[in-house]
Structure formats: structure tokens, C-alpha cells
């Protein structure tokens, strides 16, 4: 199992567009065979801050996700253009 947490802040005024793009990504990604969990989250303290919590069966599943045509359309060419900053971190189970 591989977990990816992506934290990002969108430029002011882009919150609703970010939510729309995130929901579209959720719809597509949750249907991927190797995706166990894919959740978009918005901060309760700062509406410009968001997070994707992603869980994949393995690296191959994550690679397939990133190779999907909708990844480029909605994330690379959509959501990332709204971002002011972004960080990502990978995790694996401790057990």
C-alpha cells in the first residue's frame, strides 16, 4: 500500500473552481482498479487550503493514475494552474 498526501493552496478567488476540479478527479480516480481511496479535502480554517488523501495498492497503480488522460486534463492543466503552492508526501504502513 502506498499513501500520498498532497497539500496545496489556491490563489484567492479560485476556491470554487478548485472544488469542481477536485470532484471531477474524485469521480474518475475512484474507478481506477488500483485506487483504494481518493478524497479531496478543504481546510476548515482557510478556505484556500486543500488536500488530496490518496491510497493506492502499489506504485504501479499510482503510475497508472498519473498516466490517465483526465489527470493531465483536470489536474496538470486545470487545478495546478490555480495553485499558489503545493507539497506532497508519500507514506507506507508501519506494520
TORFI-797767 format. One line per 2 residues: number of its first residue (from 1); their letters; for each residue y, z, x of C-alpha. Coordinates in steps of 0.5 Angstrom, whole numbers, m for minus. Example, Ala and Ser with C-alpha at 12.3 -4.5 7.8 and 13.67 -1.06 7.14 Angstrom:
BEGIN
1	as	m9/16/25; m2/14/27;
This chain:
BEGIN
1	xx	0/0/0; 7/m2/2;
3	xx	13/1/m1; 20/m2/0;
5	xx	27/1/m2; 33/m3/m2;
7	xx	40/1/m3; 46/m3/m4;
9	xx	53/m3/m6; 56/m9/m10;
11	xx	63/m11/m10; 68/m8/m15;
13	xx	67/m12/m22; 60/m14/m21;
15	xx	56/m9/m24; 54/m12/m30;
17	xx	52/m19/m26; 48/m15/m22;
19	xx	44/m11/m27; 43/m18/m30;
21	xx	40/m21/m24; 36/m15/m23;
23	xx	33/m15/m30; 31/m22/m28;
25	xx	28/m20/m22; 24/m15/m25;
27	xx	21/m20/m30; 19/m25/m25;
29	xx	16/m20/m20; 12/m15/m24;
31	xx	8/m21/m26; 6/m22/m19;
33	xx	m1/m21/m17; 0/m16/m11;
35	xx	6/m12/m14; 4/m5/m16;
37	xx	11/m3/m18; 18/m6/m18;
39	xx	24/m2/m21; 32/m3/m21;
41	xx	36/3/m21; 43/4/m22;
43	xx	47/11/m19; 49/16/m24;
45	xx	54/18/m19; 57/11/m17;
47	xx	56/5/m22; 57/0/m16;
49	xx	51/3/m12; 44/0/m14;
51	xx	37/1/m11; 30/m3/m12;
53	xx	24/1/m11; 18/m4/m10;
55	xx	11/m2/m9; 6/m8/m6;
57	xx	m1/m8/m5; 0/m10/2;
59	xx	4/m14/7; 2/m21/4;
61	xx	4/m19/m3; 11/m18/0;
63	xx	11/m24/4; 9/m28/m3;
65	xx	14/m24/m7; 20/m27/m2;
67	xx	17/m34/m2; 17/m34/m9;
69	xx	23/m39/m12; 26/m34/m16;
71	xx	27/m30/m10; 32/m35/m7;
73	xx	35/m37/m14; 36/m30/m16;
75	xx	36/m25/m10; 39/m29/m4;
77	xx	43/m34/m8; 45/m29/m13;
79	xx	45/m22/m12; 46/m22/m5;
81	xx	53/m25/m6; 55/m20/m10;
83	xx	53/m14/m5; 58/m11/0;
85	xx	53/m7/4; 45/m7/4;
87	xx	40/m3/7; 32/m3/7;
89	xx	27/2/9; 19/1/9;
91	xx	14/7/7; 7/8/7;
93	xx	3/13/4; 2/19/9;
95	x	m5/21/6;
